[in-house]
Every structure is written in C-alpha cells, then in structure tokens.
Amino acid sequence: MILWGWETLLYSCVLPFDSYVPFLIFDHFIKTHKLNPSQYNKPLTKDRKIIHNEIFRLFNKGLGYRRIHRNMVENGFKVAKSSTTIDSIIKKRLKRDAFLNQPITNEYRNYDIEFLRVTD
C-alpha cells in the first residue's frame, strides 16, 4: 500500500511490529508561597506606608516599641493611643517579610526509564 500526502505524515511514525519504547519518567517538585492568595500581597496605602517606614527606621536604630510610640506622638504622627499597636505593627511586618522572602524550591527528582509496549 502506497500512502501519499497527509496519510504519509499521519502514518509515518507507526511501527510495523510490536516493540518497547523507552520513556523518561521523573517527578517535578515545586515548593512556593506564590500560589496561595495571601493578605501579604495586598500593598499598603500611602499614609500607612509612611507610618510603617518611620516605625522601622526607629526600630532599626534599636528603639523599643514604647519609645517608638512616644517619639511618633511627639513628632505628630497619627497613631493609636496604646503603644502596643506599634508592637503589633512590628510583629506583623516581620512575619510578612518572612513569608514573602521564603526560598522557592524547584527540583526534578526520581529519574527513571520505563519501557512501554507499543502495538499496531
């Protein structure tokens, strides 16, 4: 039987006998935080960003949350009356940074070759 045109392309890879064909099998392992929706992906508003930057500027100087609160009230920032709100902001921001800076694991594992039988 002689095949012409599209039939040649369609049937060109058919093997005329039973055989085994090797296939490479592996596991692709990905560990990432970017696939989950998170509250940490939501950006801060402009006024909150100014407050957070000031808090962390003072925090990186070594001040505690009570001194940061006192300093911010004296400088006219609109923060809550309780100094523990500054402590909460610091803890949440550190937790957010730890979450967003997680390493992403992307590896291939368990390589193997399997022979599968191909028939007509």
MODELLER restraints for C-alpha pairs under 7 A, 6 or more apart:
rsr = mdl.restraints
at = mdl.atoms
rsr.add(forms.Gaussian(group=physical.xy_distance, feature=features.Distance(at['CA:15:A'], at['CA:120:A']), mean=6.85, stdev=0.5))
rsr.add(forms.Gaussian(group=physical.xy_distance, feature=features.Distance(at['CA:16:A'], at['CA:120:A']), mean=6.65, stdev=0.5))
rsr.add(forms.Gaussian(group=physical.xy_distance, feature=features.Distance(at['CA:17:A'], at['CA:119:A']), mean=6.77, stdev=0.5))
rsr.add(forms.Gaussian(group=physical.xy_distance, feature=features.Distance(at['CA:17:A'], at['CA:120:A']), mean=6.67, stdev=0.5))
rsr.add(forms.Gaussian(group=physical.xy_distance, feature=features.Distance(at['CA:18:A'], at['CA:118:A']), mean=5.82, stdev=0.5))
rsr.add(forms.Gaussian(group=physical.xy_distance, feature=features.Distance(at['CA:18:A'], at['CA:119:A']), mean=4.73, stdev=0.5))
rsr.add(forms.Gaussian(group=physical.xy_distance, feature=features.Distance(at['CA:18:A'], at['CA:120:A']), mean=6.75, stdev=0.5))
rsr.add(forms.Gaussian(group=physical.xy_distance, feature=features.Distance(at['CA:19:A'], at['CA:117:A']), mean=5.69, stdev=0.5))
rsr.add(forms.Gaussian(group=physical.xy_distance, feature=features.Distance(at['CA:19:A'], at['CA:118:A']), mean=5.41, stdev=0.5))
rsr.add(forms.Gaussian(group=physical.xy_distance, feature=features.Distance(at['CA:19:A'], at['CA:119:A']), mean=6.79, stdev=0.5))
rsr.add(forms.Gaussian(group=physical.xy_distance, feature=features.Distance(at['CA:20:A'], at['CA:115:A']), mean=5.55, stdev=0.5))
rsr.add(forms.Gaussian(group=physical.xy_distance, feature=features.Distance(at['CA:20:A'], at['CA:116:A']), mean=5.22, stdev=0.5))
rsr.add(forms.Gaussian(group=physical.xy_distance, feature=features.Distance(at['CA:20:A'], at['CA:117:A']), mean=4.30, stdev=0.5))
rsr.add(forms.Gaussian(group=physical.xy_distance, feature=features.Distance(at['CA:20:A'], at['CA:118:A']), mean=5.80, stdev=0.5))
rsr.add(forms.Gaussian(group=physical.xy_distance, feature=features.Distance(at['CA:21:A'], at['CA:115:A']), mean=5.27, stdev=0.5))
rsr.add(forms.Gaussian(group=physical.xy_distance, feature=features.Distance(at['CA:21:A'], at['CA:116:A']), mean=5.45, stdev=0.5))
rsr.add(forms.Gaussian(group=physical.xy_distance, feature=features.Distance(at['CA:21:A'], at['CA:117:A']), mean=6.39, stdev=0.5))
rsr.add(forms.Gaussian(group=physical.xy_distance, feature=features.Distance(at['CA:21:A'], at['CA:118:A']), mean=6.83, stdev=0.5))
rsr.add(forms.Gaussian(group=physical.xy_distance, feature=features.Distance(at['CA:22:A'], at['CA:113:A']), mean=6.28, stdev=0.5))
rsr.add(forms.Gaussian(group=physical.xy_distance, feature=features.Distance(at['CA:22:A'], at['CA:114:A']), mean=5.60, stdev=0.5))
rsr.add(forms.Gaussian(group=physical.xy_distance, feature=features.Distance(at['CA:22:A'], at['CA:115:A']), mean=4.40, stdev=0.5))
rsr.add(forms.Gaussian(group=physical.xy_distance, feature=features.Distance(at['CA:22:A'], at['CA:116:A']), mean=6.52, stdev=0.5))
rsr.add(forms.Gaussian(group=physical.xy_distance, feature=features.Distance(at['CA:23:A'], at['CA:113:A']), mean=5.57, stdev=0.5))
rsr.add(forms.Gaussian(group=physical.xy_distance, feature=features.Distance(at['CA:23:A'], at['CA:114:A']), mean=5.27, stdev=0.5))
rsr.add(forms.Gaussian(group=physical.xy_distance, feature=features.Distance(at['CA:23:A'], at['CA:115:A']), mean=6.18, stdev=0.5))
rsr.add(forms.Gaussian(group=physical.xy_distance, feature=features.Distance(at['CA:24:A'], at['CA:112:A']), mean=5.97, stdev=0.5))
rsr.add(forms.Gaussian(group=physical.xy_distance, feature=features.Distance(at['CA:24:A'], at['CA:113:A']), mean=4.72, stdev=0.5))
rsr.add(forms.Gaussian(group=physical.xy_distance, feature=features.Distance(at['CA:24:A'], at['CA:114:A']), mean=6.54, stdev=0.5))
rsr.add(forms.Gaussian(group=physical.xy_distance, feature=features.Distance(at['CA:25:A'], at['CA:111:A']), mean=5.83, stdev=0.5))
rsr.add(forms.Gaussian(group=physical.xy_distance, feature=features.Distance(at['CA:25:A'], at['CA:112:A']), mean=5.15, stdev=0.5))
rsr.add(forms.Gaussian(group=physical.xy_distance, feature=features.Distance(at['CA:25:A'], at['CA:113:A']), mean=5.87, stdev=0.5))
rsr.add(forms.Gaussian(group=physical.xy_distance, feature=features.Distance(at['CA:25:A'], at['CA:114:A']), mean=6.92, stdev=0.5))
rsr.add(forms.Gaussian(group=physical.xy_distance, feature=features.Distance(at['CA:26:A'], at['CA:108:A']), mean=6.67, stdev=0.5))
rsr.add(forms.Gaussian(group=physical.xy_distance, feature=features.Distance(at['CA:26:A'], at['CA:109:A']), mean=5.92, stdev=0.5))
rsr.add(forms.Gaussian(group=physical.xy_distance, feature=features.Distance(at['CA:26:A'], at['CA:110:A']), mean=5.29, stdev=0.5))
rsr.add(forms.Gaussian(group=physical.xy_distance, feature=features.Distance(at['CA:26:A'], at['CA:111:A']), mean=4.54, stdev=0.5))
rsr.add(forms.Gaussian(group=physical.xy_distance, feature=features.Distance(at['CA:26:A'], at['CA:112:A']), mean=6.33, stdev=0.5))
rsr.add(forms.Gaussian(group=physical.xy_distance, feature=features.Distance(at['CA:27:A'], at['CA:108:A']), mean=5.66, stdev=0.5))
rsr.add(forms.Gaussian(group=physical.xy_distance, feature=features.Distance(at['CA:27:A'], at['CA:109:A']), mean=5.03, stdev=0.5))
rsr.add(forms.Gaussian(group=physical.xy_distance, feature=features.Distance(at['CA:27:A'], at['CA:110:A']), mean=5.92, stdev=0.5))
rsr.add(forms.Gaussian(group=physical.xy_distance, feature=features.Distance(at['CA:28:A'], at['CA:107:A']), mean=5.99, stdev=0.5))
rsr.add(forms.Gaussian(group=physical.xy_distance, feature=features.Distance(at['CA:28:A'], at['CA:108:A']), mean=4.60, stdev=0.5))
rsr.add(forms.Gaussian(group=physical.xy_distance, feature=features.Distance(at['CA:28:A'], at['CA:109:A']), mean=6.32, stdev=0.5))
rsr.add(forms.Gaussian(group=physical.xy_distance, feature=features.Distance(at['CA:29:A'], at['CA:106:A']), mean=5.83, stdev=0.5))
rsr.add(forms.Gaussian(group=physical.xy_distance, feature=features.Distance(at['CA:29:A'], at['CA:107:A']), mean=5.24, stdev=0.5))
rsr.add(forms.Gaussian(group=physical.xy_distance, feature=features.Distance(at['CA:29:A'], at['CA:108:A']), mean=6.01, stdev=0.5))
rsr.add(forms.Gaussian(group=physical.xy_distance, feature=features.Distance(at['CA:30:A'], at['CA:105:A']), mean=5.46, stdev=0.5))
rsr.add(forms.Gaussian(group=physical.xy_distance, feature=features.Distance(at['CA:30:A'], at['CA:106:A']), mean=4.59, stdev=0.5))
rsr.add(forms.Gaussian(group=physical.xy_distance, feature=features.Distance(at['CA:30:A'], at['CA:107:A']), mean=6.58, stdev=0.5))
rsr.add(forms.Gaussian(group=physical.xy_distance, feature=features.Distance(at['CA:31:A'], at['CA:104:A']), mean=5.80, stdev=0.5))
rsr.add(forms.Gaussian(group=physical.xy_distance, feature=features.Distance(at['CA:31:A'], at['CA:105:A']), mean=4.93, stdev=0.5))
rsr.add(forms.Gaussian(group=physical.xy_distance, feature=features.Distance(at['CA:31:A'], at['CA:106:A']), mean=6.62, stdev=0.5))
rsr.add(forms.Gaussian(group=physical.xy_distance, feature=features.Distance(at['CA:32:A'], at['CA:104:A']), mean=4.99, stdev=0.5))
rsr.add(forms.Gaussian(group=physical.xy_distance, feature=features.Distance(at['CA:32:A'], at['CA:105:A']), mean=6.63, stdev=0.5))
rsr.add(forms.Gaussian(group=physical.xy_distance, feature=features.Distance(at['CA:40:A'], at['CA:96:A']), mean=6.01, stdev=0.5))
rsr.add(forms.Gaussian(group=physical.xy_distance, feature=features.Distance(at['CA:55:A'], at['CA:68:A']), mean=6.65, stdev=0.5))
rsr.add(forms.Gaussian(group=physical.xy_distance, feature=features.Distance(at['CA:58:A'], at['CA:68:A']), mean=6.39, stdev=0.5))
rsr.add(forms.Gaussian(group=physical.xy_distance, feature=features.Distance(at['CA:65:A'], at['CA:83:A']), mean=6.67, stdev=0.5))
rsr.add(forms.Gaussian(group=physical.xy_distance, feature=features.Distance(at['CA:65:A'], at['CA:86:A']), mean=5.71, stdev=0.5))
rsr.add(forms.Gaussian(group=physical.xy_distance, feature=features.Distance(at['CA:65:A'], at['CA:87:A']), mean=5.39, stdev=0.5))
rsr.add(forms.Gaussian(group=physical.xy_distance, feature=features.Distance(at['CA:66:A'], at['CA:83:A']), mean=5.47, stdev=0.5))
rsr.add(forms.Gaussian(group=physical.xy_distance, feature=features.Distance(at['CA:69:A'], at['CA:83:A']), mean=5.45, stdev=0.5))
rsr.add(forms.Gaussian(group=physical.xy_distance, feature=features.Distance(at['CA:69:A'], at['CA:86:A']), mean=6.45, stdev=0.5))
